[in-house]
Amino acid sequence: MTAKFEQIKQFILTQIETGQWQENDLVPSENKLASDFSVSRMTARRALEELSARGVLTRTKGSGTYVGSLKSQGSMFEIRDIADEIKERGHDYQAILVELDDIEAIAPIAIALGVEIGSRVYHSVIVHNENGKPVQVEERFINKTLVPDYLQQDFNTMSPHEYLAKVAPLTEARHTIEAISPTAQVCEWLQLYNEEPCLQLIRRTSSKHGVVCFARIIYPGSSYRLGGQLTFSKKKNSDLQH
């Protein structure tokens, strides 16, 4: 039997994912949730606090709990579609589909997706262009159980980000960023002729049903940068570390 606090979390996630609750909407109070689910206030509080820790909700003392912006856990960066970013700059966007297939999951991919080693997963590689110049290589490995129709999509006209947001709405994301030396294949995709350093972002995204996607996103170091903003909550001075 599912624990009561998990039932409350699932109820909240469903309301958000179906669009019943929008970003910044006020979420029912601990008392209201406790009454609706016949649980203690402490149980309702645990559900709200766990979703807040994941960034799904935002709690404001004295005001209430609100639907968050669904930014990734502990991340400086908002999960956005590069197609939208390029178009917002008034530039021309083009996606070039390089690979779209069904492959066997080797250990690192299987572990990241939470599937059996050697099982089949979907795989795509897309080069994103801005004003005719390659600015990003996006390689994705998809849990085919959660997104069974991935191979049937036309990713020349719709990005994987846009499609996945529709069929498996994001509830959590984790990523790391590092500098890398590009492989010969990446140099070809990004039209790099001097093997300049690149930025590599490794991202794993989940929906309420499990890990959906494990992605490797590469940017040419000379023409792209990533940025964001950190907001610190109030803590005791002894808890603050830089």
C-alpha positions in Angstrom: 0.0 0.0 0.0 1.3 3.4 -0.9 2.2 5.6 2.0 -0.1 8.6 2.6 2.6 11.2 2.1 3.4 9.6 -1.3 -0.3 9.7 -2.2 -0.3 13.4 -1.5 2.9 13.9 -3.6 1.3 12.0 -6.5 -1.9 14.1 -6.3 0.1 17.3 -6.5 2.3 16.1 -9.3 -0.8 15.0 -11.3 -2.4 18.4 -10.8 0.7 20.1 -12.2 1.4 17.7 -15.0 -2.2 17.9 -16.3 -2.2 21.7 -16.2 -4.8 22.0 -13.4 -2.2 23.9 -11.4 0.0 26.4 -13.2 3.4 27.9 -12.2 3.0 30.2 -9.1 -0.5 28.8 -8.3 -1.2 28.5 -4.6 -1.1 24.9 -3.4 -3.6 23.7 -0.6 -2.3 24.3 2.9 -1.0 21.5 5.2 -4.2 21.6 7.1 -6.3 21.3 3.9 -4.3 18.4 2.6 -4.3 16.7 6.0 -8.1 16.9 6.1 -8.6 15.8 2.5 -6.4 12.7 2.9 -7.3 12.0 6.5 -3.7 12.2 7.7 -1.8 14.2 10.3 -0.5 17.7 9.5 3.0 16.3 9.8 2.4 13.8 7.0 1.1 16.5 4.7 4.1 18.7 5.6 6.5 15.9 4.7 4.9 15.7 1.2 5.2 19.4 0.7 8.7 19.6 2.0 9.9 16.7 -0.2 8.5 18.3 -3.4 9.9 21.6 -2.3 13.4 20.0 -2.0 13.0 18.8 -5.6 12.1 22.3 -6.8 8.6 21.3 -7.8 7.1 23.6 -5.2 8.2 26.8 -3.6 7.4 27.4 0.1 7.2 31.0 1.4 7.0 31.5 5.2 3.8 33.4 6.1 2.4 33.2 2.6 2.0 29.6 1.6 3.2 27.0 -0.9 3.2 27.6 -4.6 3.8 25.6 -7.8 7.5 26.2 -8.7 9.1 26.7 -12.1 10.3 23.1 -12.3 13.9 24.0 -12.4 16.4 21.1 -12.0 17.3 20.0 -8.5 20.1 22.1 -7.0 20.9 23.6 -10.5 21.8 27.0 -11.6 20.2 26.5 -15.0 16.6 26.4 -16.1 15.7 23.5 -18.4 15.0 25.2 -21.7 14.7 24.3 -25.4 17.6 25.6 -27.4 15.2 26.2 -30.3 13.3 28.7 -28.2 16.5 30.4 -27.1 17.7 30.9 -30.6 14.4 32.2 -31.9 14.1 34.6 -29.0 17.4 36.2 -30.1 15.7 36.8 -33.5 18.0 34.3 -35.2 17.3 31.5 -37.7 17.0 28.0 -36.1 17.6 24.7 -37.9 17.8 21.1 -36.5 19.8 18.4 -38.4 18.9 14.9 -37.4 22.0 12.7 -37.5 20.9 9.5 -35.9 17.6 8.1 -34.7 17.7 4.4 -33.8 17.2 1.6 -31.3 20.4 0.4 -29.6 21.6 -1.9 -26.8 22.3 -0.2 -23.5 25.8 -0.5 -22.3 26.4 -0.3 -18.5 26.7 3.5 -18.1 23.6 4.2 -20.1 21.6 1.4 -18.5 22.5 2.5 -15.0 21.6 6.1 -15.8 18.2 5.1 -17.2 17.5 2.6 -14.5 17.1 -0.3 -17.0 18.8 -3.7 -17.5 22.2 -3.8 -19.1 21.9 -5.0 -22.6 18.2 -4.0 -22.9 17.1 -1.9 -25.9 16.8 1.9 -25.6 16.2 4.7 -28.1 19.0 6.9 -29.3 19.1 10.2 -31.1 21.7 12.7 -32.2 20.7 16.1 -33.4 22.9 19.1 -34.4 21.3 22.5 -33.6 22.2 25.4 -35.9 21.9 29.1 -35.3 22.1 31.2 -38.4 23.5 28.2 -40.3 26.3 27.6 -37.8 26.3 24.5 -35.5 26.1 25.5 -31.9 25.1 22.3 -30.1 25.2 18.6 -30.4 22.5 16.8 -28.5 22.8 13.1 -27.9 19.9 11.4 -26.1 19.2 7.9 -24.7 15.6 7.3 -24.0 13.8 4.8 -21.8 11.6 3.2 -24.5 9.1 1.8 -21.9 8.2 5.4 -20.8 8.3 6.9 -24.3 7.4 4.2 -26.7 6.7 6.4 -29.8 10.0 8.3 -29.7 11.3 6.9 -33.0 8.1 7.9 -34.9 8.7 11.6 -34.3 9.9 14.1 -36.9 12.7 15.9 -35.0 13.5 18.1 -37.9 10.4 20.1 -37.1 10.0 19.5 -33.4 12.8 19.2 -30.8 13.1 16.2 -28.5 12.8 18.6 -25.6 9.4 19.8 -26.8 8.1 16.3 -27.5 9.3 14.9 -24.1 7.7 17.9 -22.3 4.4 16.8 -23.8 4.5 13.1 -23.3 6.6 12.8 -20.1 6.5 16.1 -18.2 9.6 16.9 -16.3 9.5 16.5 -12.5 13.2 16.3 -11.8 16.5 16.9 -13.5 20.1 16.5 -12.5 23.1 17.5 -14.5 26.9 18.1 -14.5 29.0 20.3 -16.7 32.7 19.9 -17.6 35.2 20.9 -20.2 36.2 18.3 -22.7 38.4 17.7 -25.7 36.0 16.8 -28.5 36.2 13.6 -30.5 36.8 13.6 -34.2 33.1 12.9 -34.7 32.0 15.9 -32.5 34.5 18.1 -34.4 32.8 17.1 -37.6 29.3 17.7 -36.3 30.2 21.1 -34.9 32.5 22.0 -37.8 35.5 22.5 -35.5 38.8 22.5 -37.3 41.3 23.0 -34.5 39.8 20.6 -31.9 39.0 23.5 -29.5 37.8 22.6 -26.0 34.1 22.2 -25.6 31.5 22.4 -22.8 29.7 19.1 -22.1 26.5 18.9 -20.1 25.4 15.5 -18.9 21.7 15.6 -17.9 19.3 13.0 -16.5 15.6 13.8 -16.5 12.7 12.1 -14.8 8.9 12.1 -14.9 6.7 10.8 -12.1 7.1 7.3 -13.6 10.9 7.1 -13.6 14.0 8.2 -15.5 13.0 9.2 -19.0 16.2 10.5 -20.7 19.9 10.5 -20.3 21.5 13.2 -22.5 24.9 14.4 -23.5 24.9 18.0 -24.8 28.0 19.6 -26.2 28.8 23.2 -27.0 31.8 24.7 -28.8 33.8 26.5 -26.1 34.8 29.5 -28.2 31.2 30.5 -29.1 29.0 29.4 -26.3 28.7 29.9 -22.5 26.3 28.9 -19.8 25.1 31.1 -17.0 22.5 31.4 -14.3 21.6 32.8 -11.0 21.8 31.3 -7.5 19.3 32.4 -4.8 20.3 31.6 -1.2 17.7 30.9 1.4 18.2 32.3 4.9 20.4 30.1 7.0 22.5 30.4 10.1 25.9 31.8 9.3 27.5 28.6 10.4 25.6 26.8 7.7 26.9 29.0 4.8 29.8 27.7 2.8 31.3 29.0 -0.4 
